[in-house]
């Protein structure tokens, strides 16, 4: 595949995003309503990931306060990535959540497939 073909392929895939988002609005709406309800009860939003998902969680958590004018402590993140297997990373994430100060059922922890 040439560079041009690669770029055109990426562009073709990028054009699918608006339609996919449009079809997903009902699920996004439900998720936002859950997040808002839990935050109104004193909950926080925690992002936990390893590798790419950890880095994307960092970006998302850091952008929420300026974008939605929320308090900075409402969203938090951790990247569980270390030199370990996927299972160990998952266990590390669960350990971090158990030890995270004040984490309760009011808080929302995004997970893949949510």
Secondary structure, DSSP 8 states (H G I E B T S, - for coil): --HHHHHHHHHHHHTTHHHHHHHHHHHHHHHHHHHHHHHHTT--EEEEESTHHHHHHHHHHHHHHHHHT--GGGEEEEE--SSS-HHHHHHHHHHHHHHSTT--TTSEE--TT-
